Amino acid sequence: MPLPSNTFIATVEDMRRVARRRVPRMFYDYADSGSWTESTYRANEADLQKIRFRQRVARNMENRNLATTMVGQSAAMPVALAPTGLTGMQHADGEILAAQAAEAFGVPFTLSTMSICSIEDVAAHTSAPFWFQLYVMRDRDFIERLIDRAKAAKCSALVLTLDLQILGQRHKDLRNGLSAPPRMTLGNLLNLATKPAWCWNMLRTQRRTFRNIAGHAKGVTDLSSLGAWTAEQFDPTLNWDDVEWIKKRWGGKLILKGILDPEDARHAVDTGADALIVSNHGGRQLDGAVSSVSMLPQVVDAVGKDIEVWMDGGIRSGQDILRAVALGARGVMIGRPFLYGLGAGGREGVAKVLEILAKELDITMALCGYRDIHQIDRDVLVPGTY
């Protein structure tokens, strides 16, 4: 599904509007919503917009460089694609297409445990190493086998999500009766009828359910048993001892996602993890929590140089990336922006989003008087706006 030729797309917001037209309501809402009142979801974006840049002039802006590394892996800019569930329901084979776009652009891609395309699916259709995101389930035997599958696929880092021991209440998903594949209610059928390109692409693939789980978890034989298993499996007992166990089992680069407090950041350092991600799960878990960017400076100050710090949540432009880097983030993760691109135009849409972000980041860095992303620090920002 190519991007529409009759629509001018210059920003991530332009891409979002196209995705909203093309993706079935339940899956668009799944990507573009938060929990409860969505106050934290909105705060992630709003707090970034309050931060102001210092405009500098008469500085050499030639030969600019956005390239960096994230846990030792090269990145064309300080961005990685975040793990997002049901990516393959934004567009058929979505995880594969997004991973291919990320590989072509030169940024890391992270596959979610709750993906539609499996670890093996993505590995078979890409050549660059990708990262795998792990949710801790009660079935520890399944988790061990999942880690082993990620090793076999030569995933270069494990992203352990810590802030989803209990699923946040997401009202839009409840109202829409979210499921993969969608339940054939009258309302869903009527909505699907308005998305012919999406339906045609989904009919052409066999990847329509959680393929990391189906056929791999004990007792999961059909869609009904898969739904029951998933609802029961998120583990409320997850603790720092489990992080140590997973680190030993994995044996490679470990990234901890969901840190929003300086005390937890110090715990993350103590585990020996390679990076932590300041994140509130995109405002999809604890509604009323503070925004990611508002806690970023405190977390950076708490851990110093003991661990790489990244940020996730609210990034909608290259300017937002620069704001996060200026506040101490080694890089950022983007979820919704690439999902908008995927829903709007498949692999081409994801590639376009990455191009948009890189151009915005490059221009903003130059107008602030800098040529290299590694020179960026809080001096780029107006004091008192962050």
N, C-alpha and C positions, 0 to 999 in steps of 0.2 A: 504494500500500500504506500505509494509515494506521497510526498507532501503535496498539498493542493497547489496547482500552478497559478491559481487566481487569487491567492492570499499572500500578502506581503508579510514576511516574518523577520523581525529585527530583534526581538527580545524573547525571553523565556515566557513572559506573559502572553505574547502573541501565540506562542506554541501551546500554552495552556488552553486558550480559547478554541484552537483547532481540535485538541484532544477531547475537549468536552463535547464537541459535536460528533466525534467519531467513535468514542468508546461507550459501551453500554453503561447506563447510569450506575449500577451497583459497583462496577469496577472503577469507574471514574471517581465516585464518591469514596471508595476505599482508599484511593491514593490521595485525594484532595480533601481530607477531613482530619479532625482531631477528636479527642475524647470529651465527653460531657458537654460543657459550654464552649469548648474550643478556645478558651482564653489563652492557654499556653501556646497553642498552635499559632494564634495571631501574634502573640508577644514575640515569638521567635523572629518574625519578619519586622515587626514594628520597632523593636529595640535596635536592630541593625540599622534601620533607616535614621535613627536619631544621631548616629555617629557621623561626625563631619571630618572632612579632609582639609589639610593645609595645602593650599595652592602655592606652588613654587615656580619661579620663572628664571629665565636666562641660565638654564642648566643643560648640559649636553644630554640629549635623549636618544642618541644613536645606539645601535647594536644592543637592543634590550633583550633580556633573558628571563623567561618564566620557568625554566626547567629546574627541577629539584629532585630530591629522593624522599620516599616515604617508607620507613623501616628498611632502608637500604635499596629499595626498588626504584628505578628511574621513573620519573613522571614528567611529562611535557609541561605540566603546570601543577601547582599544589592542590590537586583535586583527585579524588577517587570516587567511583560510583558506589553508592551505599547499598547494603543488602536490603532488598524490598520484597516482601511476600507477594505472591500472585502476580509477579511481573509478566508472566506469560499469559495473563488475562487482559493486560492492556493491549497486547498485540500477540497474535499467534507466534509461538517460539520466541517470546520476548527476551528471555534471559540470554539465549544464543545470540540474537541480533544485537542486544546491548553490549554483550561481551566482545563481539566482533568490532563494533564501533569504537569501544574503548581501546581495544588492541590497536586498531588502525590509527587512532589519535595519539596513543602513547600514554594513557593513564590507566591505573589499576581498576579492575572490576571485581565486585564482591557478590558471590552467589549466596542467597538466603537458604537456610534450612527449609523454609516454607515456599520454595520455588516450584514452578510448574515444570520447567525443564530440570532434569537431574544433574548431579555433579558429572556423571558420565556423558550426558548429552552435551554439556558445555565443553568438556574436555575434548570430545570428538570433533567439535566444530571450530576450535581455536588452536592457536599455536603458542601464544604467550601464556605464562603462568597466571592464574587468577587466584583470588582469595576466597575462602569459604567462611561463612558466618554460621555459628553454632548456637542453637537454643538448647538449654539443658532440660532434658526430659526425665521423668521418673524412671523410665526404662533405660537403665544405664548400659545394659548390653547393647541396645540400639545405638546409644551415643558412641560407645566404643567402636562399633562397626562403621558408624558415620564418619568418625575421625579417620579410621583406616581407609575408607573410600576416598576421603579428601587427600590423604597421603598418596594413595595409588594414582590419583588424577594429577599428582605433582602440584597441588595447590601450594603457593609460596608463603601464605600466612593464614592463620586462623583468627577470625574475629569473633570473640565470645561476647554475646549480648547479655548484660546483667540486669537490665531493667524491665524484664518481662517474665517475672516469676508468676504473676497473676495478670490476666488479660484485662486491660483497661476497658471501660464501657464506652463503646463508640456507637452513638445513637443512630447515625446514618446507616451503618452496617446492619444494625438490628432491624431498622425499618425496611431495608432493602432485602432482608433475608439472604445476606451474602453467602455464596457457596461457589465452589469450583468443581465441575462446571455449574453454570447457573441453573437454579430450579425453574422448571417450565410452568411458572404461574402465568395467569393472564397478563398481569402487569409487566412481567419480564418479557413475555412474548411480544407484546405491543412495542416495548422499548427496543427489543432486538430487531424488530421489523424496520426500524428507522436507521439501523447500522448495517447495511448490506455488505460493505467491504469487510468489516470486522467478522461478520458471520461467514463469509466466503473463505477468508483466511483460516478461521478456526476449523472449518470443515475439512481443510486440506492438511491438517496436522493431527497426529495421535496424542499430542501432549496437551492434556486438558485437566489434569489433576495433579496432586502433590507427588511428583515422581521420586523425590528423595525418600518418601515414606511408603507409598503404596508398593507392595511387593517386597518390602524390606523390614517392616515392623511386624512383630508377632501378632497374629489375630486380625490383621487388616487385610480383608479379602475383597471388599467392595466399597463403594462410596459411603454407604451408611456406617459401616464399621470404621472407616477412615475418619469420618467426622466425629464419632464418639471417642475414638482413640486420641485425636488431637485435642479435644476439649478437656480431656482428663490428664494429659501428659505434662503440661507446663508445671515445673517443680517449685512449689513455694518454699522448700527447704534449702534452696541454693545458698551457699555461703562461701567465704574465702577459702576454706579448705578444699572445696570442690574446684576452685580455680587452680589451686596447686596440683590437684590430681589431673585435671585436663591439660595443664601445661606439660606435665611429665609424659602423659600419654601422647600428646601431639609432638613434642620435641623440636618444634620449629618456631618461627616468628609468631608471637602471640599479641593480639590487640584487644583491649578491653573496652567495650562500648556501653555507654549509659552512665558515665560518671558525671555527677552534677554538684558535687560537694567536695571541698578541699580535704576533709578527713578521709573520704572514700578514695580520693586521688592518692593520698599517702599509702593507703592499703594497696592500691594498684601498683605503686612503686615497689612495695615490699614483696609482691608476688614474683618480681623479676620479669614482668611483661615488657614488651618492647615499645608499646604505645598505648595511650588511652584516648578515648574519644569523649569530649564533653558533649553530652547529648541528653535530651529529655524524650527521646524516641519520636521526635517530630511533633511533640504535643499530643501524642496518641496514647499516653499512659496516665500519668498523674496530672490531671487538669488542675490549674492553680499553682503549678510549679513555676519557678522562674525560668526565663529564657536561657538558652544555651550561651549566647554571647554575653549576657550579664554576668555569668559565672566564669567565663573563660579567663579573665585576668587573675581572678583569685586562685583558680586551679593552677595556672602557669606559675604564679608566685609561690604556691605551696610546694610544687615539685621541682622547681628549678630546672636543671639540666639532667635530672635523674631518669627521665623518660620522655619520649616524644609525645607532645600533646596535639591532638587534632580537634576539630569542631564539626558538629553536625546539627542542622536545624535552622531553617529560615533562609538559607542561601538561595537567592533568586537572580543574582547578577555577578559579573566579574568584580564589581565594586564591593559586594558583600564578601567575596573571597579575600580582597585586599584588606578589608576591615578586620577579618578574623586573623589573617597573617600578621597584621600590625599589632594585634593584641597578644601575639605569642604563639599562635597555632602554626605548627609545621605544615599543615594542610587542612583541607576540609573534605567532608563527604557530602555528595549531593544525591538526594533520593527523588523528590518530586520533579525537579527540573528534567532529569533524564526520562522519568516516566511520562511526562507531558510529551517529550519528543518522540518517545516510543509509540504512544497512543496516536500521535498526530501523523507519524510517517515512518514507523518501523526503524530499521537501522539508519536510514537517511535522516530521520528526525533526531535520533540520539546524536549523530555526528554533527548536525546543525546546532544543537544545543551546546555541545562542547566548543564549537567554533565561536558561537556568540559569547560564551563566558570568557574564552581566551582573549578575544578582541577587546571586550570591556575591561578585563583585568589589565591588559597591556596598555591601553589608552589611559586608564586612570592612574596607573603607576607612573607613566611618563609625565602626566600633567601635575603629579605631586613632586616631580623632579628626580625620579629614580630610574635606573636602567636595569637593575638586577633584583629579582625577588628576594634574594638573600640579604639585601640591604634594608629591607622593610622592617621597621619597628614602630613603637608608639609615637615616635617623633613625626610620623606621617599624619597623625590625627590631631584635631583641635582639642586641647585639654578641657575637661569639663563636659565633653559630649559623650564620654564613655565611662 
